Amino acid sequence: MCLAIPARVERLVEPESAVVDMGGVRKEISLALVDGVREGDYVIVHVGYALSRLDPEEAEGTLRLFAELAREGAA
C-alpha cells in the first residue's frame, strides 16, 4: 500500500525543492514533478516527491481526518 500525505510548503529551497510541514514534521522534498509551486501551497507528497498541488480546503480536511484517526488510535 502506498500513502501520499498532504503537506504545506513552508519555503522554497531551490527551484526544484522545498521544505514542507506535514503535521508538525518538517522535511525537504523535491518539486521536480510539479510546476508552479509557491510558499503556502499544499502538495501531495510520496517518498520525498511532490506529486501534485492540492486545494487548500481539501488538504486541511484530510489533515483534520488524519488527526482524528490518530486521537482515536491513541485512546
mmCIF file of the N, C-alpha and C atoms, coordinates in Angstrom:
data_MODEL
# 
_entry.id   MODEL 
# 
loop_
_atom_site.group_PDB 
_atom_site.id 
_atom_site.type_symbol 
_atom_site.label_atom_id 
_atom_site.label_alt_id 
_atom_site.label_comp_id 
_atom_site.label_asym_id 
_atom_site.label_entity_id 
_atom_site.label_seq_id 
_atom_site.pdbx_PDB_ins_code 
_atom_site.Cartn_x 
_atom_site.Cartn_y 
_atom_site.Cartn_z 
_atom_site.occupancy 
_atom_site.B_iso_or_equiv 
_atom_site.pdbx_formal_charge 
_atom_site.auth_seq_id 
_atom_site.auth_comp_id 
_atom_site.auth_asym_id 
_atom_site.auth_atom_id 
_atom_site.pdbx_PDB_model_num 
ATOM 1   N N  . MET A 1 1  ? 0.841  -1.174 0.000   1.00 0.00 ? 1  MET A N  1 
ATOM 2   C CA . MET A 1 1  ? 0.000  0.000  0.000   1.00 0.00 ? 1  MET A CA 1 
ATOM 3   C C  . MET A 1 1  ? 0.892  1.244  0.000   1.00 0.00 ? 1  MET A C  1 
ATOM 4   N N  . CYS A 1 2  ? 0.510  2.216  -0.791  1.00 0.00 ? 2  CYS A N  1 
ATOM 5   C CA . CYS A 1 2  ? 1.240  3.483  -0.855  1.00 0.00 ? 2  CYS A CA 1 
ATOM 6   C C  . CYS A 1 2  ? 0.408  4.559  -0.181  1.00 0.00 ? 2  CYS A C  1 
ATOM 7   N N  . LEU A 1 3  ? 1.076  5.473  0.478   1.00 0.00 ? 3  LEU A N  1 
ATOM 8   C CA . LEU A 1 3  ? 0.385  6.555  1.151   1.00 0.00 ? 3  LEU A CA 1 
ATOM 9   C C  . LEU A 1 3  ? 1.020  7.877  0.737   1.00 0.00 ? 3  LEU A C  1 
ATOM 10  N N  . ALA A 1 4  ? 0.194  8.761  0.216   1.00 0.00 ? 4  ALA A N  1 
ATOM 11  C CA . ALA A 1 4  ? 0.635  10.110 -0.117  1.00 0.00 ? 4  ALA A CA 1 
ATOM 12  C C  . ALA A 1 4  ? -0.015 11.049 0.894   1.00 0.00 ? 4  ALA A C  1 
ATOM 13  N N  . ILE A 1 5  ? 0.748  11.997 1.396   1.00 0.00 ? 5  ILE A N  1 
ATOM 14  C CA . ILE A 1 5  ? 0.302  12.847 2.503   1.00 0.00 ? 5  ILE A CA 1 
ATOM 15  C C  . ILE A 1 5  ? 0.268  14.308 2.066   1.00 0.00 ? 5  ILE A C  1 
ATOM 16  N N  . PRO A 1 6  ? -0.806 15.036 2.424   1.00 0.00 ? 6  PRO A N  1 
ATOM 17  C CA . PRO A 1 6  ? -0.821 16.472 2.146   1.00 0.00 ? 6  PRO A CA 1 
ATOM 18  C C  . PRO A 1 6  ? 0.214  17.191 3.010   1.00 0.00 ? 6  PRO A C  1 
ATOM 19  N N  . ALA A 1 7  ? 0.877  18.151 2.425   1.00 0.00 ? 7  ALA A N  1 
ATOM 20  C CA . ALA A 1 7  ? 1.879  18.926 3.156   1.00 0.00 ? 7  ALA A CA 1 
ATOM 21  C C  . ALA A 1 7  ? 1.823  20.371 2.686   1.00 0.00 ? 7  ALA A C  1 
ATOM 22  N N  . ARG A 1 8  ? 2.078  21.287 3.604   1.00 0.00 ? 8  ARG A N  1 
ATOM 23  C CA . ARG A 1 8  ? 2.081  22.723 3.285   1.00 0.00 ? 8  ARG A CA 1 
ATOM 24  C C  . ARG A 1 8  ? 3.510  23.166 3.017   1.00 0.00 ? 8  ARG A C  1 
ATOM 25  N N  . VAL A 1 9  ? 3.716  23.854 1.917   1.00 0.00 ? 9  VAL A N  1 
ATOM 26  C CA . VAL A 1 9  ? 5.048  24.339 1.547   1.00 0.00 ? 9  VAL A CA 1 
ATOM 27  C C  . VAL A 1 9  ? 5.376  25.541 2.420   1.00 0.00 ? 9  VAL A C  1 
ATOM 28  N N  . GLU A 1 10 ? 6.430  25.406 3.223   1.00 0.00 ? 10 GLU A N  1 
ATOM 29  C CA . GLU A 1 10 ? 6.856  26.498 4.100   1.00 0.00 ? 10 GLU A CA 1 
ATOM 30  C C  . GLU A 1 10 ? 7.827  27.437 3.404   1.00 0.00 ? 10 GLU A C  1 
ATOM 31  N N  . ARG A 1 11 ? 8.782  26.848 2.679   1.00 0.00 ? 11 ARG A N  1 
ATOM 32  C CA . ARG A 1 11 ? 9.726  27.715 1.955   1.00 0.00 ? 11 ARG A CA 1 
ATOM 33  C C  . ARG A 1 11 ? 10.351 26.947 0.804   1.00 0.00 ? 11 ARG A C  1 
ATOM 34  N N  . LEU A 1 12 ? 10.630 27.692 -0.245  1.00 0.00 ? 12 LEU A N  1 
ATOM 35  C CA . LEU A 1 12 ? 11.314 27.123 -1.396  1.00 0.00 ? 12 LEU A CA 1 
ATOM 36  C C  . LEU A 1 12 ? 12.807 27.186 -1.123  1.00 0.00 ? 12 LEU A C  1 
ATOM 37  N N  . VAL A 1 13 ? 13.491 26.069 -1.335  1.00 0.00 ? 13 VAL A N  1 
ATOM 38  C CA . VAL A 1 13 ? 14.924 25.985 -1.051  1.00 0.00 ? 13 VAL A CA 1 
ATOM 39  C C  . VAL A 1 13 ? 15.719 26.229 -2.330  1.00 0.00 ? 13 VAL A C  1 
ATOM 40  N N  . GLU A 1 14 ? 15.321 25.596 -3.384  1.00 0.00 ? 14 GLU A N  1 
ATOM 41  C CA . GLU A 1 14 ? 15.928 25.715 -4.705  1.00 0.00 ? 14 GLU A CA 1 
ATOM 42  C C  . GLU A 1 14 ? 14.780 25.689 -5.702  1.00 0.00 ? 14 GLU A C  1 
ATOM 43  N N  . PRO A 1 15 ? 15.062 25.870 -6.972  1.00 0.00 ? 15 PRO A N  1 
ATOM 44  C CA . PRO A 1 15 ? 13.956 25.835 -7.937  1.00 0.00 ? 15 PRO A CA 1 
ATOM 45  C C  . PRO A 1 15 ? 13.153 24.534 -7.894  1.00 0.00 ? 15 PRO A C  1 
ATOM 46  N N  . GLU A 1 16 ? 13.775 23.435 -7.527  1.00 0.00 ? 16 GLU A N  1 
ATOM 47  C CA . GLU A 1 16 ? 13.065 22.151 -7.536  1.00 0.00 ? 16 GLU A CA 1 
ATOM 48  C C  . GLU A 1 16 ? 13.003 21.477 -6.170  1.00 0.00 ? 16 GLU A C  1 
ATOM 49  N N  . SER A 1 17 ? 13.119 22.238 -5.087  1.00 0.00 ? 17 SER A N  1 
ATOM 50  C CA . SER A 1 17 ? 12.952 21.628 -3.761  1.00 0.00 ? 17 SER A CA 1 
ATOM 51  C C  . SER A 1 17 ? 12.367 22.645 -2.790  1.00 0.00 ? 17 SER A C  1 
ATOM 52  N N  . ALA A 1 18 ? 11.754 22.095 -1.735  1.00 0.00 ? 18 ALA A N  1 
ATOM 53  C CA . ALA A 1 18 ? 11.095 22.942 -0.743  1.00 0.00 ? 18 ALA A CA 1 
ATOM 54  C C  . ALA A 1 18 ? 11.096 22.236 0.598   1.00 0.00 ? 18 ALA A C  1 
ATOM 55  N N  . VAL A 1 19 ? 10.923 23.030 1.644   1.00 0.00 ? 19 VAL A N  1 
ATOM 56  C CA . VAL A 1 19 ? 10.688 22.483 2.981   1.00 0.00 ? 19 VAL A CA 1 
ATOM 57  C C  . VAL A 1 19 ? 9.186  22.539 3.195   1.00 0.00 ? 19 VAL A C  1 
ATOM 58  N N  . VAL A 1 20 ? 8.622  21.390 3.594   1.00 0.00 ? 20 VAL A N  1 
ATOM 59  C CA . VAL A 1 20 ? 7.186  21.297 3.832   1.00 0.00 ? 20 VAL A CA 1 
ATOM 60  C C  . VAL A 1 20 ? 6.919  20.923 5.284   1.00 0.00 ? 20 VAL A C  1 
ATOM 61  N N  . ASP A 1 21 ? 5.704  21.227 5.719   1.00 0.00 ? 21 ASP A N  1 
ATOM 62  C CA . ASP A 1 21 ? 5.236  20.851 7.058   1.00 0.00 ? 21 ASP A CA 1 
ATOM 63  C C  . ASP A 1 21 ? 4.175  19.777 6.884   1.00 0.00 ? 21 ASP A C  1 
ATOM 64  N N  . MET A 1 22 ? 4.432  18.614 7.457   1.00 0.00 ? 22 MET A N  1 
ATOM 65  C CA . MET A 1 22 ? 3.479  17.509 7.428   1.00 0.00 ? 22 MET A CA 1 
ATOM 66  C C  . MET A 1 22 ? 3.032  17.242 8.860   1.00 0.00 ? 22 MET A C  1 
ATOM 67  N N  . GLY A 1 23 ? 2.077  18.015 9.321   1.00 0.00 ? 23 GLY A N  1 
ATOM 68  C CA . GLY A 1 23 ? 1.559  17.822 10.675  1.00 0.00 ? 23 GLY A CA 1 
ATOM 69  C C  . GLY A 1 23 ? 2.602  18.047 11.744  1.00 0.00 ? 23 GLY A C  1 
ATOM 70  N N  . GLY A 1 24 ? 3.445  19.041 11.580  1.00 0.00 ? 24 GLY A N  1 
ATOM 71  C CA . GLY A 1 24 ? 4.477  19.347 12.565  1.00 0.00 ? 24 GLY A CA 1 
ATOM 72  C C  . GLY A 1 24 ? 5.835  18.762 12.229  1.00 0.00 ? 24 GLY A C  1 
ATOM 73  N N  . VAL A 1 25 ? 5.897  17.864 11.282  1.00 0.00 ? 25 VAL A N  1 
ATOM 74  C CA . VAL A 1 25 ? 7.158  17.285 10.827  1.00 0.00 ? 25 VAL A CA 1 
ATOM 75  C C  . VAL A 1 25 ? 7.600  18.061 9.596   1.00 0.00 ? 25 VAL A C  1 
ATOM 76  N N  . ARG A 1 26 ? 8.820  18.600 9.648   1.00 0.00 ? 26 ARG A N  1 
ATOM 77  C CA . ARG A 1 26 ? 9.345  19.357 8.518   1.00 0.00 ? 26 ARG A CA 1 
ATOM 78  C C  . ARG A 1 26 ? 10.335 18.493 7.756   1.00 0.00 ? 26 ARG A C  1 
ATOM 79  N N  . LYS A 1 27 ? 10.205 18.569 6.426   1.00 0.00 ? 27 LYS A N  1 
ATOM 80  C CA . LYS A 1 27 ? 11.036 17.726 5.582   1.00 0.00 ? 27 LYS A CA 1 
ATOM 81  C C  . LYS A 1 27 ? 11.311 18.443 4.274   1.00 0.00 ? 27 LYS A C  1 
ATOM 82  N N  . GLU A 1 28 ? 12.516 18.259 3.752   1.00 0.00 ? 28 GLU A N  1 
ATOM 83  C CA . GLU A 1 28 ? 12.823 18.802 2.434   1.00 0.00 ? 28 GLU A CA 1 
ATOM 84  C C  . GLU A 1 28 ? 12.388 17.785 1.387   1.00 0.00 ? 28 GLU A C  1 
ATOM 85  N N  . ILE A 1 29 ? 11.659 18.265 0.380   1.00 0.00 ? 29 ILE A N  1 
ATOM 86  C CA . ILE A 1 29 ? 11.144 17.388 -0.672  1.00 0.00 ? 29 ILE A CA 1 
ATOM 87  C C  . ILE A 1 29 ? 11.514 17.942 -2.048  1.00 0.00 ? 29 ILE A C  1 
ATOM 88  N N  . SER A 1 30 ? 11.371 17.099 -3.050  1.00 0.00 ? 30 SER A N  1 
ATOM 89  C CA . SER A 1 30 ? 11.607 17.502 -4.428  1.00 0.00 ? 30 SER A CA 1 
ATOM 90  C C  . SER A 1 30 ? 10.315 18.023 -5.047  1.00 0.00 ? 30 SER A C  1 
ATOM 91  N N  . LEU A 1 31 ? 10.446 19.103 -5.822  1.00 0.00 ? 31 LEU A N  1 
ATOM 92  C CA . LEU A 1 31 ? 9.324  19.656 -6.582  1.00 0.00 ? 31 LEU A CA 1 
ATOM 93  C C  . LEU A 1 31 ? 9.492  19.373 -8.073  1.00 0.00 ? 31 LEU A C  1 
ATOM 94  N N  . ALA A 1 32 ? 10.378 18.472 -8.425  1.00 0.00 ? 32 ALA A N  1 
ATOM 95  C CA . ALA A 1 32 ? 10.712 18.206 -9.827  1.00 0.00 ? 32 ALA A CA 1 
ATOM 96  C C  . ALA A 1 32 ? 9.508  17.766 -10.662 1.00 0.00 ? 32 ALA A C  1 
ATOM 97  N N  . LEU A 1 33 ? 8.502  17.182 -10.032 1.00 0.00 ? 33 LEU A N  1 
ATOM 98  C CA . LEU A 1 33 ? 7.356  16.656 -10.779 1.00 0.00 ? 33 LEU A CA 1 
ATOM 99  C C  . LEU A 1 33 ? 6.181  17.625 -10.862 1.00 0.00 ? 33 LEU A C  1 
ATOM 100 N N  . VAL A 1 34 ? 6.273  18.779 -10.189 1.00 0.00 ? 34 VAL A N  1 
ATOM 101 C CA . VAL A 1 34 ? 5.151  19.718 -10.125 1.00 0.00 ? 34 VAL A CA 1 
ATOM 102 C C  . VAL A 1 34 ? 5.650  21.134 -10.450 1.00 0.00 ? 34 VAL A C  1 
ATOM 103 N N  . ASP A 1 35 ? 4.981  21.777 -11.368 1.00 0.00 ? 35 ASP A N  1 
ATOM 104 C CA . ASP A 1 35 ? 5.356  23.144 -11.753 1.00 0.00 ? 35 ASP A CA 1 
ATOM 105 C C  . ASP A 1 35 ? 4.557  24.175 -10.962 1.00 0.00 ? 35 ASP A C  1 
ATOM 106 N N  . GLY A 1 36 ? 5.153  25.332 -10.755 1.00 0.00 ? 36 GLY A N  1 
ATOM 107 C CA . GLY A 1 36 ? 4.446  26.484 -10.214 1.00 0.00 ? 36 GLY A CA 1 
ATOM 108 C C  . GLY A 1 36 ? 4.099  26.440 -8.746  1.00 0.00 ? 36 GLY A C  1 
ATOM 109 N N  . VAL A 1 37 ? 4.804  25.651 -7.969  1.00 0.00 ? 37 VAL A N  1 
ATOM 110 C CA . VAL A 1 37 ? 4.523  25.582 -6.528  1.00 0.00 ? 37 VAL A CA 1 
ATOM 111 C C  . VAL A 1 37 ? 5.082  26.819 -5.846  1.00 0.00 ? 37 VAL A C  1 
ATOM 112 N N  . ARG A 1 38 ? 4.291  27.398 -4.945  1.00 0.00 ? 38 ARG A N  1 
ATOM 113 C CA . ARG A 1 38 ? 4.702  28.589 -4.192  1.00 0.00 ? 38 ARG A CA 1 
ATOM 114 C C  . ARG A 1 38 ? 4.603  28.315 -2.704  1.00 0.00 ? 38 ARG A C  1 
ATOM 115 N N  . GLU A 1 39 ? 5.260  29.158 -1.917  1.00 0.00 ? 39 GLU A N  1 
ATOM 116 C CA . GLU A 1 39 ? 5.137  29.067 -0.463  1.00 0.00 ? 39 GLU A CA 1 
ATOM 117 C C  . GLU A 1 39 ? 3.667  29.213 -0.088  1.00 0.00 ? 39 GLU A C  1 
ATOM 118 N N  . GLY A 1 40 ? 3.217  28.369 0.839   1.00 0.00 ? 40 GLY A N  1 
ATOM 119 C CA . GLY A 1 40 ? 1.827  28.396 1.273   1.00 0.00 ? 40 GLY A CA 1 
ATOM 120 C C  . GLY A 1 40 ? 0.941  27.412 0.541   1.00 0.00 ? 40 GLY A C  1 
ATOM 121 N N  . ASP A 1 41 ? 1.395  26.905 -0.610  1.00 0.00 ? 41 ASP A N  1 
ATOM 122 C CA . ASP A 1 41 ? 0.625  25.896 -1.338  1.00 0.00 ? 41 ASP A CA 1 
ATOM 123 C C  . ASP A 1 41 ? 0.635  24.575 -0.576  1.00 0.00 ? 41 ASP A C  1 
ATOM 124 N N  . TYR A 1 42 ? -0.376 23.765 -0.843  1.00 0.00 ? 42 TYR A N  1 
ATOM 125 C CA . TYR A 1 42 ? -0.394 22.391 -0.354  1.00 0.00 ? 42 TYR A CA 1 
ATOM 126 C C  . TYR A 1 42 ? -0.061 21.469 -1.506  1.00 0.00 ? 42 TYR A C  1 
ATOM 127 N N  . VAL A 1 43 ? 0.727  20.446 -1.219  1.00 0.00 ? 43 VAL A N  1 
ATOM 128 C CA . VAL A 1 43 ? 1.083  19.439 -2.210  1.00 0.00 ? 43 VAL A CA 1 
ATOM 129 C C  . VAL A 1 43 ? 0.859  18.055 -1.609  1.00 0.00 ? 43 VAL A C  1 
ATOM 130 N N  . ILE A 1 44 ? 0.676  17.079 -2.486  1.00 0.00 ? 44 ILE A N  1 
ATOM 131 C CA . ILE A 1 44 ? 0.613  15.684 -2.068  1.00 0.00 ? 44 ILE A CA 1 
ATOM 132 C C  . ILE A 1 44 ? 2.032  15.144 -2.155  1.00 0.00 ? 44 ILE A C  1 
ATOM 133 N N  . VAL A 1 45 ? 2.541  14.555 -1.061  1.00 0.00 ? 45 VAL A N  1 
ATOM 134 C CA . VAL A 1 45 ? 3.924  14.078 -1.002  1.00 0.00 ? 45 VAL A CA 1 
ATOM 135 C C  . VAL A 1 45 ? 3.953  12.559 -0.865  1.00 0.00 ? 45 VAL A C  1 
ATOM 136 N N  . HIS A 1 46 ? 4.781  11.934 -1.689  1.00 0.00 ? 46 HIS A N  1 
ATOM 137 C CA . HIS A 1 46 ? 5.008  10.492 -1.605  1.00 0.00 ? 46 HIS A CA 1 
ATOM 138 C C  . HIS A 1 46 ? 6.494  10.244 -1.788  1.00 0.00 ? 46 HIS A C  1 
ATOM 139 N N  . VAL A 1 47 ? 7.089  9.537  -0.875  1.00 0.00 ? 47 VAL A N  1 
ATOM 140 C CA . VAL A 1 47 ? 8.518  9.205  -0.843  1.00 0.00 ? 47 VAL A CA 1 
ATOM 141 C C  . VAL A 1 47 ? 9.432  10.377 -1.215  1.00 0.00 ? 47 VAL A C  1 
ATOM 142 N N  . GLY A 1 48 ? 9.127  11.549 -0.656  1.00 0.00 ? 48 GLY A N  1 
ATOM 143 C CA . GLY A 1 48 ? 10.000 12.703 -0.823  1.00 0.00 ? 48 GLY A CA 1 
ATOM 144 C C  . GLY A 1 48 ? 9.765  13.530 -2.069  1.00 0.00 ? 48 GLY A C  1 
ATOM 145 N N  . TYR A 1 49 ? 8.723  13.208 -2.830  1.00 0.00 ? 49 TYR A N  1 
ATOM 146 C CA . TYR A 1 49 ? 8.400  13.957 -4.045  1.00 0.00 ? 49 TYR A CA 1 
ATOM 147 C C  . TYR A 1 49 ? 6.994  14.528 -3.963  1.00 0.00 ? 49 TYR A C  1 
ATOM 148 N N  . ALA A 1 50 ? 6.842  15.791 -4.347  1.00 0.00 ? 50 ALA A N  1 
ATOM 149 C CA . ALA A 1 50 ? 5.512  16.359 -4.508  1.00 0.00 ? 50 ALA A CA 1 
ATOM 150 C C  . ALA A 1 50 ? 4.949  15.785 -5.802  1.00 0.00 ? 50 ALA A C  1 
ATOM 151 N N  . LEU A 1 51 ? 3.740  15.217 -5.716  1.00 0.00 ? 51 LEU A N  1 
ATOM 152 C CA . LEU A 1 51 ? 3.110  14.624 -6.904  1.00 0.00 ? 51 LEU A CA 1 
ATOM 153 C C  . LEU A 1 51 ? 2.153  15.577 -7.588  1.00 0.00 ? 51 LEU A C  1 
ATOM 154 N N  . SER A 1 52 ? 1.503  16.444 -6.797  1.00 0.00 ? 52 SER A N  1 
ATOM 155 C CA . SER A 1 52 ? 0.577  17.420 -7.369  1.00 0.00 ? 52 SER A CA 1 
ATOM 156 C C  . SER A 1 52 ? 0.257  18.468 -6.314  1.00 0.00 ? 52 SER A C  1 
ATOM 157 N N  . ARG A 1 53 ? -0.261 19.597 -6.792  1.00 0.00 ? 53 ARG A N  1 
ATOM 158 C CA . ARG A 1 53 ? -0.760 20.609 -5.860  1.00 0.00 ? 53 ARG A CA 1 
ATOM 159 C C  . ARG A 1 53 ? -2.151 20.186 -5.426  1.00 0.00 ? 53 ARG A C  1 
ATOM 160 N N  . LEU A 1 54 ? -2.573 20.681 -4.270  1.00 0.00 ? 54 LEU A N  1 
ATOM 161 C CA . LEU A 1 54 ? -3.839 20.277 -3.685  1.00 0.00 ? 54 LEU A CA 1 
ATOM 162 C C  . LEU A 1 54 ? -4.605 21.511 -3.248  1.00 0.00 ? 54 LEU A C  1 
ATOM 163 N N  . ASP A 1 55 ? -5.913 21.471 -3.425  1.00 0.00 ? 55 ASP A N  1 
ATOM 164 C CA . ASP A 1 55 ? -6.786 22.542 -2.960  1.00 0.00 ? 55 ASP A CA 1 
ATOM 165 C C  . ASP A 1 55 ? -6.620 22.699 -1.449  1.00 0.00 ? 55 ASP A C  1 
ATOM 166 N N  . PRO A 1 56 ? -6.449 23.920 -0.940  1.00 0.00 ? 56 PRO A N  1 
ATOM 167 C CA . PRO A 1 56 ? -6.224 24.115 0.498   1.00 0.00 ? 56 PRO A CA 1 
ATOM 168 C C  . PRO A 1 56 ? -7.342 23.546 1.376   1.00 0.00 ? 56 PRO A C  1 
ATOM 169 N N  . GLU A 1 57 ? -8.590 23.687 0.977   1.00 0.00 ? 57 GLU A N  1 
ATOM 170 C CA . GLU A 1 57 ? -9.693 23.158 1.781   1.00 0.00 ? 57 GLU A CA 1 
ATOM 171 C C  . GLU A 1 57 ? -9.645 21.635 1.846   1.00 0.00 ? 57 GLU A C  1 
ATOM 172 N N  . GLU A 1 58 ? -9.349 20.999 0.725   1.00 0.00 ? 58 GLU A N  1 
ATOM 173 C CA . GLU A 1 58 ? -9.245 19.548 0.693   1.00 0.00 ? 58 GLU A CA 1 
ATOM 174 C C  . GLU A 1 58 ? -8.084 19.072 1.565   1.00 0.00 ? 58 GLU A C  1 
ATOM 175 N N  . ALA A 1 59 ? -6.950 19.778 1.475   1.00 0.00 ? 59 ALA A N  1 
ATOM 176 C CA . ALA A 1 59 ? -5.780 19.408 2.271   1.00 0.00 ? 59 ALA A CA 1 
ATOM 177 C C  . ALA A 1 59 ? -6.073 19.530 3.761   1.00 0.00 ? 59 ALA A C  1 
ATOM 178 N N  . GLU A 1 60 ? -6.669 20.646 4.167   1.00 0.00 ? 60 GLU A N  1 
ATOM 179 C CA . GLU A 1 60 ? -6.962 20.849 5.586   1.00 0.00 ? 60 GLU A CA 1 
ATOM 180 C C  . GLU A 1 60 ? -7.968 19.830 6.101   1.00 0.00 ? 60 GLU A C  1 
ATOM 181 N N  . GLY A 1 61 ? -8.961 19.463 5.282   1.00 0.00 ? 61 GLY A N  1 
ATOM 182 C CA . GLY A 1 61 ? -9.925 18.439 5.674   1.00 0.00 ? 61 GLY A CA 1 
ATOM 183 C C  . GLY A 1 61 ? -9.263 17.085 5.863   1.00 0.00 ? 61 GLY A C  1 
ATOM 184 N N  . THR A 1 62 ? -8.363 16.734 4.961   1.00 0.00 ? 62 THR A N  1 
ATOM 185 C CA . THR A 1 62 ? -7.641 15.469 5.068   1.00 0.00 ? 62 THR A CA 1 
ATOM 186 C C  . THR A 1 62 ? -6.757 15.458 6.306   1.00 0.00 ? 62 THR A C  1 
ATOM 187 N N  . LEU A 1 63 ? -6.067 16.563 6.574   1.00 0.00 ? 63 LEU A N  1 
ATOM 188 C CA . LEU A 1 63 ? -5.206 16.635 7.759   1.00 0.00 ? 63 LEU A CA 1 
ATOM 189 C C  . LEU A 1 63 ? -6.025 16.542 9.046   1.00 0.00 ? 63 LEU A C  1 
ATOM 190 N N  . ARG A 1 64 ? -7.226 17.150 9.063   1.00 0.00 ? 64 ARG A N  1 
ATOM 191 C CA . ARG A 1 64 ? -8.107 17.014 10.236  1.00 0.00 ? 64 ARG A CA 1 
ATOM 192 C C  . ARG A 1 64 ? -8.516 15.562 10.440  1.00 0.00 ? 64 ARG A C  1 
ATOM 193 N N  . LEU A 1 65 ? -8.838 14.878 9.354   1.00 0.00 ? 65 LEU A N  1 
ATOM 194 C CA . LEU A 1 65 ? -9.213 13.469 9.434   1.00 0.00 ? 65 LEU A CA 1 
ATOM 195 C C  . LEU A 1 65 ? -8.062 12.627 9.969   1.00 0.00 ? 65 LEU A C  1 
ATOM 196 N N  . PHE A 1 66 ? -6.854 12.862 9.486   1.00 0.00 ? 66 PHE A N  1 
ATOM 197 C CA . PHE A 1 66 ? -5.681 12.147 9.998   1.00 0.00 ? 66 PHE A CA 1 
ATOM 198 C C  . PHE A 1 66 ? -5.508 12.385 11.496  1.00 0.00 ? 66 PHE A C  1 
ATOM 199 N N  . ALA A 1 67 ? -5.692 13.633 11.944  1.00 0.00 ? 67 ALA A N  1 
ATOM 200 C CA . ALA A 1 67 ? -5.550 13.965 13.365  1.00 0.00 ? 67 ALA A CA 1 
ATOM 201 C C  . ALA A 1 67 ? -6.608 13.232 14.195  1.00 0.00 ? 67 ALA A C  1 
ATOM 202 N N  . GLU A 1 68 ? -7.843 13.185 13.698  1.00 0.00 ? 68 GLU A N  1 
ATOM 203 C CA . GLU A 1 68 ? -8.904 12.458 14.400  1.00 0.00 ? 68 GLU A CA 1 
ATOM 204 C C  . GLU A 1 68 ? -8.568 10.980 14.522  1.00 0.00 ? 68 GLU A C  1 
ATOM 205 N N  . LEU A 1 69 ? -8.127 10.383 13.432  1.00 0.00 ? 69 LEU A N  1 
ATOM 206 C CA . LEU A 1 69 ? -7.773 8.978  13.455  1.00 0.00 ? 69 LEU A CA 1 
ATOM 207 C C  . LEU A 1 69 ? -6.638 8.700  14.425  1.00 0.00 ? 69 LEU A C  1 
ATOM 208 N N  . ALA A 1 70 ? -5.670 9.599  14.496  1.00 0.00 ? 70 ALA A N  1 
ATOM 209 C CA . ALA A 1 70 ? -4.563 9.428  15.428  1.00 0.00 ? 70 ALA A CA 1 
ATOM 210 C C  . ALA A 1 70 ? -5.047 9.494  16.869  1.00 0.00 ? 70 ALA A C  1 
ATOM 211 N N  . ARG A 1 71 ? -5.973 10.428 17.169  1.00 0.00 ? 71 ARG A N  1 
ATOM 212 C CA . ARG A 1 71 ? -6.512 10.526 18.534  1.00 0.00 ? 71 ARG A CA 1 
ATOM 213 C C  . ARG A 1 71 ? -7.307 9.273  18.893  1.00 0.00 ? 71 ARG A C  1 
ATOM 214 N N  . GLU A 1 72 ? -8.106 8.768  17.960  1.00 0.00 ? 72 GLU A N  1 
ATOM 215 C CA . GLU A 1 72 ? -8.902 7.566  18.222  1.00 0.00 ? 72 GLU A CA 1 
ATOM 216 C C  . GLU A 1 72 ? -8.007 6.364  18.408  1.00 0.00 ? 72 GLU A C  1 
ATOM 217 N N  . GLY A 1 73 ? -6.928 6.290  17.642  1.00 0.00 ? 73 GLY A N  1 
ATOM 218 C CA . GLY A 1 73 ? -5.998 5.169  17.767  1.00 0.00 ? 73 GLY A CA 1 
ATOM 219 C C  . GLY A 1 73 ? -5.243 5.194  19.088  1.00 0.00 ? 73 GLY A C  1 
ATOM 220 N N  . ALA A 1 74 ? -5.044 6.378  19.645  1.00 0.00 ? 74 ALA A N  1 
ATOM 221 C CA . ALA A 1 74 ? -4.324 6.517  20.914  1.00 0.00 ? 74 ALA A CA 1 
ATOM 222 C C  . ALA A 1 74 ? -5.215 6.194  22.095  1.00 0.00 ? 74 ALA A C  1 
ATOM 223 N N  . ALA A 1 75 ? -6.526 6.248  21.893  1.00 0.00 ? 75 ALA A N  1 
ATOM 224 C CA . ALA A 1 75 ? -7.471 6.027  23.002  1.00 0.00 ? 75 ALA A CA 1 
ATOM 225 C C  . ALA A 1 75 ? -7.616 4.560  23.329  1.00 0.00 ? 75 ALA A C  1 
# 
